[in-house]
């Protein structure tokens, strides 16, 4: 004999947990504020680098320092195009602005 059920009747199980509604409204968010850093081909290695070697900021700072050394010694054989010169100037301005923020946030020695 066939079993006949009307919509919304029988064998329905649903967990009702208001904490999930409040703290997990999207399904994957763990806290109230999460930062998605994107996908990584090897998250375990990336996490180990961040924990044991250097933060993203430290890594970017080292790249900035190395690029500034190269730019200071850069002598192109032919003039840069306006777009290329703008990219170099924008990078130097960015590095200068970052240095200003760092200077403003240095601990004051007494």
N, C-alpha and C positions, 0 to 999 in steps of 0.2 A: 504494500500500500504506500502511495506517495505521501510525503509530508508537505502540507501546505501551510505557509506562514505569511501573514500580512506584513507589510513594511513596518519596521520598528518593533517587531515582536520576536522574542525568543533568541537565545544564544548570542546575545550581544554583551561584550565585556568592554568596559571603558573605565580607565583609571581617572578619577577626578582628583587632581592635586593642584590647589591654587598656587603653590610655590612654583610649579612649572609654568603656569600662566604668566606669573610676574617676572621670574628670573630667566625664563627660557622661551620668550614669545616667538622667536624665529626658528627655533629648533636646534641651532648649533652654538648659540651664544652661551657662555658659561657665567659671565658676570654682567654687571650693569654696563661696563665699558670694556670693550675688547679691541685690540688692534690687530688687523689682519696684515701680515707682512708678505703675503703672496705665497705661491707654491715654491717648493724647493725640490730639487731632484734627490737630495739626501738630507732630510731634516735633522737626522741625528748628528751628522757632521757639522751642519750649520749651528746647531745648538751648542755643540762642544766648542767650536771656535768662539762663539759669543761668550760662553762661560769661562773658558780657559785662556783665550788669546786676546781678543779685543772686541769691543762693542762696534756697532756700525759707525758710530760717530768717530771713534778712534781710527778705524780703518779708512774712512773718508778723509780724515785729517792728514793721515800719512800720505794718501794719494795726492791731496792738495799740495802738501809740502814738496813732494817729488816733482809734480807738474810745474810748480813755480820755479824750482831750480832749472828744469829744462827750458821753460819759457825765458828765463833770464839769460840763458846761454844760446838761445835760438837765433840763428842768423839765416833767414831763408835766402835761397839762391835767386828767387824771383819774388816780387812783391805779393803779399797776400791779397786775395780778392776781398771786396768789402764784406761779404758774409763771413769769410774766415777771420778777418780782423775784428769784426763784431763779436764773434764767438770767443776770441782771445780776450777782448776787452771785457765782455760780460763775465767771463770766468775770473779775471783779475778783480773785478768789482765785487763779485760774490765772495771771494777769499777775503777781501778787505772788510766787507760787512760782517763776515763771520768773526774776523779778528776783533772788530769793534765790540761785538756782543760778548766775546770771551773776555775782553778787557774790562767791560762793565761788570762782569760777574765774577771777577777774581776776588778771593777773600782778602779783606783789608788787613794788612799787618799793623799791629799796634806798637 
